[in-house]
Amino acid sequence: MWLLDKFLSKAIKRGRMVIIDHDGKEYEYGPGVEEGVHGMDKGPIRVRLTDRKAANHIARYPQCGAGEAFMWGWLVVEEPHDIRDMILFVTENAKTLGDAPLKPKGAIRTAVQKSIARIDSVNLKGKARKNAEHTYNLTRRLYELFLDEDRQYTMAYYRDTDNSLEKAQLDKKAHIAAKLNITPETGPNMRILDIGCGWGGLAMYLHRTYGCEVLGVALAPDQIAFCKERAAEAGVSDKVKFALMDYRDVQGKFDRITSVGLLEHVGTPHYPHFFEHTHRLLKADGVMFSHCCGRAGPPGFTDAWTRKYIFPGGYIPALSELVTQSEKFGWQVMDVEAMRFHYSHTLEEWYNRTVMHKYEIVEMYDEVFYRMWLFYLAGAEQSFRNGNMVNWQLVYVKDRAAIPMTREFMHHESERLRGLEEPPQWHLDPALKEAAK
């Protein structure tokens, strides 16, 4: 316990946390309950360690050890708090020390983790498909339970933090579409490639809004099956097509290319081929848009827990990596936007919807999976709320004349698009069920 005690004694400078070790001994941290500190409105955060190995397992590598301890039932957060309260409380305190306390201890351990992360980021075609299936081919129902009605598995755009998740995701699609410099007049003549199309929401939106022909590609079989079902149900299968395909196998020419939440899975060793191949696919006067999670700082490496349990082969890039690699293959970066805090609000809502459906998720999988999913969502939220994670949105062109000279066109079009349709209601919203009764 002494290693964990040393870490928490240094990290917890505000609020109050109590750790009860496996032998019943209590350790207290922080000066006391105070306003403005996460979770303190419900009193001190109390955490029980149920296994004698728990404290050392956590202390050696807090990011990975705490996640595994929670998954395995070695770490239990006592009510009225939960694992999200604990994670946000600790990281809100620890952020004054930077990320160092949460990372592997010692130069050798750090070097080993960096090396493993680099090797893991090599995503050849077979491995890339396997990684995609690990991440996205879980039971279709799982994603229905916590995502918005359109199943957007990327950051929502909260123009107002009181907006519903459905409204924020619709605003995100409008924000993206506005940056593509498409009009209702030019749209019907355009062909768009959506790389990493997810459950098809953006592809469907672009066709619905502009009449474009869209090809969406992804590597998870159930995602593509769902996308095809959506297109068929809407009667647009001839215009919005989906293929189970690696983007590296796509051929032809496109007026626009979009990738939302894709670059995190490409792997830095493959950035050169990504930018070279997409440059080949885009027409001379075309526009490519990319939205991805990013680091508001220098390059780093993906933590072991996330690589092992959630996104094998995944890596969140720094802006420097995206820009320097693209420049080598003829791309010109015309617009960069750092989206701060939006993902933390998105993840908070995903967490709440997951908790709402605990019993069904446990029945589909088990308690360990459910706890893993909670830790993933809460841990990701803290990275965007208390850490240095942002979302990068970049617009790439081959020819600077491909977009207007000022950014007003984005703002005007985004406003126009937001007025076109109302957000759907989440069909699992308890308020709707209550109203139906």
N, C-alpha and C positions, 0 to 999 in steps of 0.2 A: 504493500500500500504506500510505501514511502515515496516511490516515484510519482504516483498519481497525486499524492498529497503535495509534493513539491511543485508540480505543475499548477494545481488548482490554487495553492497559496499565492503563487506569483500572478496567476491570471485573474482571479476573482477579486476585483477592487470595488465593485458596486453591487448592491443587492445582497441576497443571502441564499446560500446553498448548503444542504446537509447531505453528506454521504454516509450511509449505513453499510459498513463492510459485512462480509459473509459471517463474521463472528459476532455481529451485533454492536461492535464499537462504532460510535458516531464521530464524524469529523465535520466541523463547521467552517465555512468560508464566506468572506465578505463582511462588511461592517453592519449590515442589517437591511431589513426591508425598506425600500425607498421608492418614491414615485418616479416615473419615467424610465424605469428599468423593466425590461420585458419579463412578464410573469409575476411581478411582485404584487400586482393587484389581488393575487390569490394567495399571497403569503410566501414563505420560504419554499424553494424547490427542494423536495426530498427524493433522493435516489438510493435504491437498495441494490447492493451487489450480492447476488445469490450464490456465486461460485468463488472459491478461494483463488482461482486463477484470473478472475475478472480484472482486478485492479492493475496487475502487471501487463495484462494483454492490452488494456486501454492505454496505459502510460507509454508503452514502447512506440506506438504509432497511433495517436488519438483518432485521426480520421478513419482509419481502417479498424482499429481495435474496438472503438466505441460502437461502430456499426455492427460488427460481428457479435459483440457482447449483447447488444439489444436484440439482434435477430435470434440468438440462441437462448434468450431468456436469462442471461447472466446479469443484465442491467435492467432494472424495473423502475420506472418513474412513478411515484405515488400520486394518486389523485389529490387535488383537482388538476394537477399539471399533467402534461404528456411529453412525449419525446420531442415534439416541436418546441415546446416551452424550454426544455433543457438545452437543446442545441442553440436556439436563438439567444438564450441567456448567456451561455458560455462564450459564444462567438462575439456577442456584443461586448462582453468584457475583454476577451482576448484580442480583439482587433486593434486595441491600443498598442499591442506588442507585435503587430504584424502577423503573418501566417506562420512564422517560425515555430511557435509552440505546438502547432497542429500537425507539423510535418515530421518525417522520420528523424530519429535522433542519431546524430553522429555522421561524420563525413562519409564513412564507408557505406552505411545503410542508405544514405541519400543518393550516393553514386550508383548503388545497386538498383534502387528504385527508378532512377533516371534511365539507366541502361535498359531495364526491363520494359519501361514505358516506350522507349524508342523502338525496341524490337516489336512490341505489340502494335505499334502504329503502322507497321508494314502490312498493307491490306491488298494482297493480290486477289484476283477475281474470286477464287473459291473461298478464301477466307472472308472476303468482304460480304459475300452472300450469307455465309454462316453467321457472321456478326450481326447482319441485319435481321436474320431470322431470330437470333437470340433476343434482340431488343424489341422487334416489332411484331413477331409472329406469336405472341402470347394470345391467350383466349380473346377473341374479338370483344366479348362482353366486358372484359376488364376495362378496356379503353372507353367503352360506352358509359361505364359507371363513373368515371372521373373527368373525362374531357368535356368540352362544350358540345353543343348539338351538332356542330359541323366537324367535330373530331380534329381540331387543330392541335397538334402535339408540339407546338412551338409557342414562343412568347406572345401574349396578347398585348394590345396597345391600349393602355389605360389613359385616355385623354382626361378622364375623371375617375378617381379611384373608387367612387361609389357606383360606377357602372357595373352591370352584370358581366360575367365572363363571356357570354354570348355577344353582348354589345362590343366588348373590348376586342374580341376576335374578328368580328365583322369590320371594325375600325382598322384593325391590323391589315386585313386584306385590301381595304381601300387605300391605306397608306402605301402599301407595296405597289398596287396597280398604278397609283398616281405617278410613281417614279419611273414607270416604263415608257412614258411619253406615247401613249396610245390614245386615239380619239374614237368616238363612235363611228366616224367616217372611215378611218384607216383600219380599224380593228378587223372587219370582216375579211380583209385581204391579207391578214397576218397569220403566220404560223409560229406557234410558241412551243418551246421545249421546257417542261418543268421537271428538273432533275431532283430525285428524292421526293416524289409527289405525295407521300404520306397516304392519307385516306381520300385524296382527290379534291379537297375543298377549294384550294386556290385555282386549280385547273378549271373546275366547274364555275367558279366565280368569274374568271377572266372571260370564259365563253359567254356566260350569262350577261356580263356587263358590256362586252365589246363585240361579241360575235366571232371571236378568234377561233381558229382551229388549234387545238392543243394536244400535244403528246406528253403524257406523264409517264415517267419510268421510275421504278424502285425495285428492290431486291427481296422484299418480303412477300411470299405468295399470297397470304391472306389479305394483305393491304391491297394488292392489285386486284384480287378477286372482288373485294368490297368496292373498289373504285369502278370496276366494270359494271357491277350491279347498280351503282348509283347512276352511272351514265345511261344505262339501259332504262332504268325507271324514269329518268327525266326525258327520255327520248332523244338523247344527243350523242349516241354512240358513234354516229358517223362523223361527228365534229370533235368530240372529246374522247381521245383514245388513250388506253393505258397498256403498258407492256412490262412484263417481268424481265427486266433487262438491266445490265450494268451500263452506266452512262458511257463507259469507254467503248461500247459496241454500237452506239447510236451513230447513224450516218445521215447525210442530207444537209440542208441549209435551213436556218430559222431566222425569223425577224427579231425575236426576243428569246432570251434564255433566263429562266428563274431557278434559283436553288434556295430553299428555305429549310434550315436545319440540316443541311447536307454536308457542308465542309467539315463539321465536327467529326464525321465518320470517314472522310477521305484519307486522313493520315498525312502528316507533313512530308514523308518521302514521296508521296504521290501528287503533291501540289503542282510540280512542273508538268506532269502529264494532264492534270485537270485543266490547267490554264491553256496549255497547248491545244488540247482536243476541243475545248469549248470555243477557242479562238477560230479553229477550223470550221466549226459548225455554224457560227454566227455570220450573217450577211454583213457586208462592208458598212452599211448604214444602221446596223442593229444596235441593240442595248442588252447588256447582261446585268441582272440584278442578283445580289447575294445577301442573304440574311443568315447570320450564325451567332452562336454564343461566342464571346470573346473575352480576352484579358485586357483590362485597362492598365497595362504595364508590359514588361518584357516577356518573352517566351518562357514557358515553364514545362511541367509534365503532369499527366493525369494521375490522380491518387490511386493507390492499389485497390481500394474497396470498389470504386466506380468501375475501374477496368475489369474487375473480377465478376461483379454481380449485375451491373447495369449496362454499360456501354463498352464491351470489349473492342479494342482497336480504336476507341474514341480519343480525341484530343481537342481541346478548346484553344484556338489560336490567338496570338497577339496580332494587333493591327499591322505591325512591322512585317510579320510573316506573310500576310495576305497581300500587302502592297508590293514588297520586293520581289516575290515570286511572280506575280502577275505582270510586272513591268518587263520581265525577261522575255515574254512571249507576245509583245506588241500591244498589250492592254493599256488603256489610259483610264485612270481612276478619276471620275468626274464628280462624285459626290460620296461623302462619308458621314454617317450619323451614328453617334453612340447613344444607344437606348438604355438609360439608367433606371433601375428599380422596377421597370415594367414586369420583368420576369418574376421578381419576388412576389408581386401581387398575384400573378398567374399561378405560381406554385402554391401559394397559400390557399387559393380556391381549389386547386387540384387535391391538396391535402385534406381540406374539409370535406370534399365530395368522396374521397376515399374512406375517411372515417365514417361517413354517413352510410357506406355500404360494406362495413366491416364483415358482417356475418356472411354475406354472399361471396365476398372475396375469399374468406377463410374456407368456405365450402368448396369453392372452385379449386383452390390451391391448398394452403394450410396456414397455420399461425406464423410459421417462420417466414413464408413469402409475404404475408401481410405486414409483418414488422419490418422486413427488408424494404418494402415499398414505401412505408411511412418514413423510414430513415432516409431513403433516397430523396423523397420530395422535400422533407424538412432540411436535409443537408444541402440540397441544391438551392433552396430558398435562402438559406443563410449566406451562400456564396454571392448571391445577387443583392442581398439586403445589407450584409455586414462585411462582405469580402470585396474583391476587386473585379468581379465578373460583370460584364455588360452584354448587350447584343450589338453587333456591328451590322449596319446596312450599308452596302457599297454598290455604286453604279459604275459599271465598266463600259467603255465604248472603244471602237477602233478609230472612229472619226469624231472629232470634237463637235462637229455640226449635227450629230445625231440627237442632241437634246438642246432645248432653248438655253439662252445665255444666262438667265437668272432662274432662281428656284421657285419663282411665283407659280409657274405652271404646275408644280407638285401640290402646292397649297390649294390652288383653285380647283384642281381636279379631285383632290382628296375630299374637299368640301362638297363638291357636286356628287361624288359617289356616295358619300354618307347620307345624302338626302334621297337616294334611290330606293332604299328598302329598310324595313325595320328588322332588328335582330330576331331570330327565332326564340321561342321559349324552350328551355331545357325540359324534355319530356319526363325527366326523373325528379323534377323540382317538387319537394314536399308540399309546397304551397298549391301547386296544381292538383296534386292528389287530394288535398284537403278540400279544395274548391269543387272537385268532382263529386265528393261525398255529399 
